[in-house]
């Protein structure tokens, strides 16, 4: 999966229109796409925004997980506790924290989420 860049101004790339705020991706191994990327970045038509990119990637992971969940039954809470927290991704950790009624700060990192879940379990 390629890195998503944030569109700052309307961009037409490969015949598709991207509005401000949309994610756009480039194949950096393709010379023409790399050249287009360089021009758009230099003209600030696109932005390298790590927070935006992480949010887009998390949404895509959650959507992929949701489509996978539709095919298999959700694990029971006992199964979820048996799975090592360190092996779970952020969307899965957030879901588990919500199920276990763990309070988290709005911008919690994966490490903070794991620590909060473990602390809540230890206190029980």
DOROPA-796844 format. One record per residue (C-alpha): x, y, z; residue in three letters. Coordinates in steps of 0.2 Angstrom, whole numbers, padded with zeros to 4 digits, always signed. Each point is the difference from the previous one (the first is absolute). Example, Ala and Ser with C-alpha at 12.3 -4.5 7.8 and 13.67 -1.06 7.14 Angstrom:
DOROPA-796844
+0062-0022+0039ALA +0006+0017-0003SER 
This chain:
DOROPA-796844
+0000+0000+0000UNK +0007+0017-0005UNK +0000+0015+0012UNK -0015+0012-0001UNK +0003+0018-0003UNK -0012+0014+0004UNK -0007+0010-0015UNK +0000+0019+0004UNK -0007+0006-0016UNK -0010-0009-0013UNK +0011-0012-0010UNK -0003-0010-0016UNK +0011-0015+0000UNK -0001-0014-0012UNK -0017+0006-0006UNK -0008+0000+0017UNK -0004+0016+0010UNK +0005+0002+0018UNK -0008+0013+0011UNK +0009+0009+0015UNK +0001-0012+0014UNK +0000-0016-0010UNK +0014-0012+0001UNK +0010-0003-0015UNK +0014-0014-0003UNK +0014-0001-0012UNK +0011-0015-0006UNK +0017+0006+0003UNK +0007-0013-0011UNK -0008+0007-0015UNK +0010+0014-0007UNK -0015+0010-0006UNK -0010-0001+0016UNK +0016+0005+0010UNK +0002+0015-0012UNK -0018+0005+0003UNK +0002-0003+0019UNK +0015+0012+0000UNK -0009+0013-0009UNK -0015+0000+0010UNK +0009-0001+0017UNK +0011+0015-0006UNK -0015+0010-0005UNK -0008-0004+0017UNK -0015-0008-0009UNK +0003-0015+0011UNK +0006-0001+0018UNK +0011-0012+0009UNK -0011-0001+0016UNK +0005-0015+0011UNK -0015+0002+0011UNK -0012+0000-0015UNK +0009-0015-0007UNK -0001-0010+0016UNK -0019+0004+0001UNK -0003-0006-0018UNK +0010-0016+0003UNK -0009-0004+0016UNK -0017+0003-0008UNK +0006-0012-0014UNK +0006-0013+0012UNK -0017+0001+0010UNK -0010-0002-0016UNK +0011-0015-0005UNK -0003-0007+0017UNK -0018+0003-0001UNK -0002-0009-0016UNK +0010-0015+0007UNK -0011+0001+0015UNK -0015-0002-0010UNK +0007-0017-0006UNK +0004-0007+0017UNK -0008+0001+0017UNK +0007+0013+0012UNK +0010-0007+0014UNK -0007-0002+0017UNK +0007+0011+0014UNK +0009-0015+0007UNK +0008-0003-0017UNK +0005+0019-0001UNK +0009-0001+0017UNK +0009-0015-0005UNK +0008+0009-0015UNK +0015+0010+0004UNK -0004+0018+0000UNK +0017+0004-0008UNK -0006-0010-0016UNK -0016+0011-0002UNK -0001+0015-0011UNK -0006+0017+0006UNK -0018-0002-0007UNK -0001-0017+0009UNK +0007+0007+0016UNK -0012+0015+0000UNK -0014-0012-0002UNK +0006-0011+0014UNK +0002+0015+0011UNK -0018+0005-0004UNK -0006-0017+0005UNK +0009+0000+0016UNK -0005+0017+0004UNK +0018+0007+0001UNK +0001+0019+0000UNK +0013+0007-0013UNK +0006+0017-0005UNK -0006+0005-0017UNK +0017-0001-0008UNK +0006-0016+0009UNK +0014-0009-0008UNK +0001-0019-0002UNK +0011-0002+0015UNK -0011+0011+0011UNK -0016-0010-0005UNK +0009-0017+0004UNK +0006+0007+0017UNK -0018+0006+0004UNK -0007-0016-0004UNK +0013-0010+0010UNK -0003+0012+0015UNK -0019-0002-0001UNK +0002-0019+0000UNK +0013+0000+0014UNK -0012+0011+0011UNK -0015-0012-0003UNK 
